[in-house]
């Protein structure tokens, strides 16, 4: 059971150049909270200026200490930045939340239970698990966290292609078909020493992804200290297509659930964290692990 919380400050982070309605939603949330809350926190609107800026804004907001709520009015990628900023601040009283304003909104759609302003009014904070990934960071570099999933292979390749064009169902469908037809598998070394060709490797903290796909039968709220591993070894493309169709219709069913997973890259690889595409160098031992109850959140 979460404890009822009030906040000294509420920082609302949004992209003013969002292709969606993030600026309008941020202003609307600011107005509602100003009228609804029976106490008077400082409520600040913080527009981002460039990619990655939300990490800095969230870290600065949470790093000032005290009871602070950092809200991301965004999709999964924007919320990923806010989560990482809050985690870097290491303020145990800081709370993160998201108001959906993106393309997929997987996390909010899967985990959210009520309108965000109502949840903030009730003040029921609870902790959820995060995914933490080690990709050869130096000692002074922060680790990276994902709130929903981390994907290697087809997942980040499709994501990169989608980001090149405008959003929309037809555009997305054409991009996916084109990318899928050109996609080639990647090779990794598993922790047992064997090399393996892989089409897709996804570590899922929530059971749904990319608006349509049901990855596993896991509970919706990530609070068990584990995550699901969805592993597609290299196979004929028609079989990959069938698996994708299955994911979008009936779901992939039960998947292995673990608290950590390791492999070694043999070539540079792109990977996707909650919609944000990043890269890892060759020869890196990648470790993905659950960070149990790492993030205080609301909503």
Buried (B, 14 or more C-beta within 10 A) or exposed (E): EEEEBEBBBBBBBBBEEBEBEBBEBBBBBBEBBEEEBEEEBEBEBBBBEEEEBBBBBBBBBBBBEEBBBBBBBBBBBBBBBBBBBBBBBEBEBBBBBBBBBBBBBBBBBBBBEEEBBEBBBBBBBBBBBBBBBBBEEEEEEEBBBBBBBBBBBBBBBBBBBBBEEEBEEEEBEEBBEEBBEEBEBBEBBBEEEEEBEBBBBBBBBBBBBBEEBBBBEBEEBBEEEBBBBBBBEBBEEEEBEEBBEBBBEEBBEEBEBBBBBEBBBBEEBBBBBBBBBBEBEEEBEBBBBBBBBBBBBBB
